[in-house]
Amino acid sequence: MMESDWRLASKRNALQTRAAMIRAIRSFFADRDYIEVETPTRIPGPAPEAHIDAIPSDGWYLHTSPELCMKRLLAAGYPRIFQITKCFRGAERGSHHIPEFTLLEWYESGIDYMRMMEVCEELILSVARDLGHEEDITYRGRRIAMDRPWERLPVREAFKRYSPLSMEEALERDRFDEIMIGEIEPRIGAEGPVFLYDYPVALGALARVKQTDPRVAERFELYMGGLELANAFSELTDAVEQRVRFEEELKSRRASGRATYPMPERFLATLPAMPESSGIALGVDRLAMIFTDRASIDDVVTFTPEDL
């Protein structure tokens, strides 16, 4: 047996668990009257974001997320939708990253990011039960306590606890990402899931500004077992403000020498019709890592780029 075939064979149990996990995800949404949708993988241009690189495809781009198309469905009157799809991002490779990955995205009208945290809890706990986890989960030798409600930690408070700089100082000195990766992320989510929420407005390009604190956006990320699993917003529906934010993201990309993308005009044109809503993207591969107790994303996908 070739070495690559041996690696494929060694993944059998993990891939069986992954398949059962995806069936459980679909069942969760079907039971709650979400419509499963499919949107194009190849699009004229992605949402401009400073640090996410789209992969060109014959003059268009492979989508980095199905976000723009799914929000157009919200605007067209679909109140609850979800999708499990392949997404693509350039220059992403590591034990937790792969250029072609599987994303679960869902959107619901009439709710905000706080309610979305609850739906996220409900989903993961439902999947855990379907996979035979009646109580807590063990990942990489550590117990993850799954009792609800899961911890909610404001980003500003996380910087106070774990960083030598305040959130504002980190932004001013352009050290926010460095401190998040080096100081904060390794210390959250290891013993129980944590929602890190209320990110600086500059880091929530498609998120609504919080009315009670205009310095932050209604955005959260979910951390579990030391992994970032999900990213969510209360959705921004102001087309004028969204255009300004996209222009800022494109300006940042130009300044750093990255490729720029066409402005997503059709998305912006339909944005005023989008209801108040919340959406979330959850990494299916990383969730599979949790439920199969694997340290590397390579162990829960069939083929890595290096195997092809």
N, C-alpha and C positions, 0 to 999 in steps of 0.2 A: 504494500500500500504506500502510495506517495505521501510525503510528509504533509502536504496540504490536505490530502484526503483524510489522513489521520486526525488533523485538527478539526475537520468538519465532523467526523464521527464522534470526537470527544465532546462536542457541543450538544449532543442529542438531548440530554436531560434539560439543559438550560433552554434550548429552543422549544421543547415541549411545554415547559413552564411559561415561556414567553407567549406561545400560542394560546394557552389557557387564559393568560392575563388579558390578551387582546379580546378574546371572546367575552370575558367578564366586563371589560370596559364597554363593549358594544351593548351588552345586556343592560348595564346600568343606565345608559342613555335612552335605550328603547323603552325601558320601563317608565321613564320620565318624559316621554313624548317629545324628545329631541329628534330632529330629522338628520339622518346621516347624509352628507353632501360630498360631492367630488368637484373640485375646481382645477383649472389647468395648472400643470406643473411649469410650463413655459409661458412667460409673461413679458410684456414690453419693457417693464422696469419694476424693480422692487421699491418698497418704502425706503427712502433715503435714510440710512442710519450710519453714523460716523464710523463705527467699528465693526460693521458686518459687511463682508464682501460677497457679492453675488457672482455666480459663475456664468459667463457669457454662453449663449446658445444660438448661433446663426443669426446674430443681430439683435436677439432678445436675450432673456436671462432665465435660468432655472430659478424658481422661486426659493427664497430663503425662509418663507413661511407663507401659508395660504391667507394671511390676514386681510390683504386688500380686497380680494374677491369675496371672502366670507362676510366682510362688513358691507359690501354692496348687496349681499343677500339679506342682511339685517335691514338695510334701507328699503329693500323691496318688499318687506313685510313678513319675513321668516323669523319668528320670535325666539326659537330655540334650535340651534344647529351645532353639529359637531363633525369632525373629519379626522381620520387617521391617514397620514400621507407622508411620502418621502419628501424631504427638503434638502437643500444643497447650500453649502457655504464654503467659500474658498479659504485656504490657509488655516484650516482647523484640523489638527491631528494631535492626538494624545490619548492617554488612558481613559479620559472622559469625553473625548471629542473625535468625531469622524466626519469627513466632508459630505457624505451622503448618510442622512440619519432619518429616523422616523419620529414624527411629531403628532401629538394629539392636540387639536385646538377645538375649543368650544366657546360659544357665545350665547348669551341670554339677555333679552331685552327686559327693562324694568328693574334691574338689580344693579348694585354698585360693587366695588371691589371687596367690601367687607362681607357682603353676602356671598360673593364668589369664593372667599376663603372657606366658608361653611360647605359650599358645594364640593370644593376640592377635597376637604376632609371626608365628606360622605362618599365620594368616588373611591378614594384610595382605601378607605376602610371596607367598603363593599367588595372591592377587588381582593383585598387581603382575606376576607372571610371566604370568598369563593375559592381561593387557593389553599384554604385549610389553616390559615393563621387566625386562631380564635382570640388571641390576646396580643402579646407584643411580638416584635420581629427581631431576630438576631442578624446583624450585618457586620461582617469582618470582625467577629468576636465580641461585639458590643451590643447590648440590649437597647432597642429603640422602643421607648414607652409610647404607645399609641392612644392613650386615654385622651378623650376630648374634654374641653377645647384645647387645641394645640397652641403653643406659645405664640403670641403676637408681639414682635419687637420692632419699634420704630428705628429707622436707619440712624437718626440723630442719637438715640439712646445707645445703639450698638457702638457708635464711635466714642461715646463717653465711656463705655465699659472697657473696650478693647483697643482703642487707638490712642497714640500719643498726641493726635491732633483732633480738633472738633470736626464735624462734618463740613462746616463752612470753611475752615482753614485748609482742609484736605482739597476741597474744590479750588480754592484760591491758588494753592501751590501746585495744582495739577497732579495730586497724589491720591485722588479718591480711589481709582481702580487698584493702584498698588497696595493701598492699605486694606481695601476690601479683600483682595486675594491673599495677601500675606498675613494679615492680623485678625480679620473678622471672620471670614468664611471658615477657616480651620477650627473655630471655636463655637460654631453654632450648628445645631441639627444633629449632633453625634448621639445624644441620648434621647432625643425626642424631636418630632418635626417642629420647625420654626417658620413662621411667616415673617419675613423681614419687609417692612412696609414704610410708605411715605418717603419715597426717593426724592432727591432734589429735582426741581422742574427740568433742569438741563439734561437730566438722565431719564426722562419720560416722554420721548418725542411724540408718542401717540396717546398719551394719558391726559385725563382731565386734571386741571389744577384743583387742589383742595380749597374749598371756600373758606374754611376756618384758618388756613395757613397757606397763603399764596406762594410761599417759598418752596412748597413740595407738591409733587404730583401723586394722584391716587393710584399708585403702583405697588405691587408686592412681588416678592420672589419666595418660593418655598424651598427650604433646605431640609434634607433628611439623610441621615447616615453620612454626613459630610459631603453630600452631593447637592448641587443646585438642580432642582427638578422642574420648576415651573416659573413662569413670568406672566403677570396679569395686570390689567388696568381697569379702572372705570374709563370708558372710552370717551375720547375727545370728539365732539360733534360740531365744533365751530370750524368751518372750512377756511376762514380767513386766518385764524390762529394756526391751524394745521399747516397751511401753506408757508407761513412765516417760520414755523419750526422746521419744516422740510428744507427750506432755503438755508437755515442755519446749519443743518446737518450736511448739506451739500458744500457749504462754505468750509466747514471743518474738513471734509474729505479732500477738497482741493488743496487746502493748506498743508495736509499731511501727504500729498502726492498720490492719493488713492483715486481710483476711477470714480466718475460721477455718473448719475443715472437720469433718464428723462423724468420730469415731474409727472406723477400719476394723475393726470387731469381728470380722467373718468371717475376715479375714486373721489377726488375732491369735489367734483360736480354732484355726486350723490350723497356726500356727507351730511348736508343739511336735512336730508330725509331720514337719517339714521336715528332711531329712538335712543333715549338714555339706556345704556346697557353696559355690560362688563364682558370681557373676553380673556381667555387664558391659553397659553401654550405650554404643554407639558411634554418633557422628553420621554418617549416610550422606551428607548434603549436604556436610559438611566434608571427608569422605574424597574425595568427587567433586571438590571444589576442588583437592585435592592432585593427583589423577590427571589433571585437565584443565588444571592450571596457571592457575587463575582466582583472583583476589584477593577476589572478592565472592561470597557465597552466592547473590545474585540471578542469577548467570550459570549456575548448575547446577540451578535449579528451573524448571519450565515457567512458572508464573505467580507473581508476587509479589502481596502484598495491594494494592499500588498499581496493578496491571494490571487488577484486576477491576472 
